[in-house]
Amino acid sequence: MGRVVLVTGGAGYVGSHTVVELLKADHTVIVVDNCVNAAKATEGDGLPPALERVQKITGKTLTFHELSLLNRQALVNVFSKYKVDVVIHLAALKAVGESVEKPLAYYANNITGTLNLLEVMSEVGVKSLIFSSSATVYGVPQYLPADEKHPTGVGVTNPYGQTKYVCEQIMKDLAIADKDWRIVLLRYFNPVGSHESGLIGEDPNGIPNNLVPYISQVAIGRRPHVNVFGNDYSTPDGTGVRDYIHVVDLALGHEVAIAKIFQPDFTGAKAYNLGTGMGISVLEMINAFSKACGKEIPYKIVGRREGDVATVVASCALAEKELNWKATRGLDQMCEDTWRWQRLNPNGFS
Ligand code: UD1
């Protein structure tokens, strides 16, 4: 059944891919985004390029409002225009290093923005929410694979991670206080890849912080080599191991979460990991990307990056059991799709 879905941060990387899957599933989509981390519309009141392309991919239309969640009145105005069934809340600042330098900006945007959203939703009586959380809430994993029962908020090393943890806590408390709330917390592992069309993808500002966008810019010639942050971890090849998940699988996770939230017996706030359960090392990723782009990716081993851990891998059994969701796209497809996007859009959306 098609729902009216309001997506905050819908013009971004995860957002645009999620909106594609929502439109394909016949939902009506309203995107709000301040475009602080997404290319803006070239004409005054047009759509951001990522959303233009979402419409091209799906042959369907969506509605867009450029606004910040810090602007409470603008948010009230949007909610008063539509009969929203469920909100998918993705809008947030997400650069770990920057969050250490600008903690107030991160707490204001991510926490005050979320509080505004929750307050306005309460006021208008929209109490169904899917929240973009992160494996970062597990801190340094105490056991692997990390399942949803793993302690959260212990050893979170940066303000970005803290904001995800605090937002989860706020939502859990809200669901305890008011039984009408239905909340799904989706804990993403490492999203990579792009839509197979090559029309949308990750378009980082400045130097990419994350591994795959960095490799991809080396492959296209924008950067000379990849810096591998340490090869002395206790992992099979000494480099960091992560659970990379194709962004289209991740997007589909939001789609199934909507179905879950509207099941009559669903209550409270419930967390699900979205990963693959498979660990990939930095060197394995570089090799797979070399294969996908048909050229050697130069790299140098450098020192460890502060705050990194050896291995983070998800247990995805709960999502499989309760959401009937499982990632199906493997490492080669992650690299091939990332490369197609990068090759067709060497400078991203600009
Ligand atoms: C990071 C964030 C996490 C966030 C996630 C997705 C940290 C500690 N964690 O995860 O909170 O949710 O991004 O945005 O920053 N690597 C290199 N060279 C590079 C970049 C990365 O060797 O240029 C290595 C890292 O050491 C790590 C792996 O690649 O072993 C993945 O790094 P990255 O893509 O930054 O993701 P995470 O650190 O896992």
Boltz pocket constraint, residues with backbone or C-beta under 6 A from the ligand:
constraints:
  - pocket:
      binder: B
      contacts: [[A, 94], [A, 96], [A, 134], [A, 135], [A, 136], [A, 161], [A, 188], [A, 189], [A, 190], [A, 191], [A, 208], [A, 209], [A, 210], [A, 211], [A, 212], [A, 214], [A, 226], [A, 227], [A, 228], [A, 229], [A, 230], [A, 239], [A, 240], [A, 241], [A, 242], [A, 282], [A, 305], [A, 306], [A, 307], [A, 308], [A, 309], [A, 310]]
      max_distance: 6.0
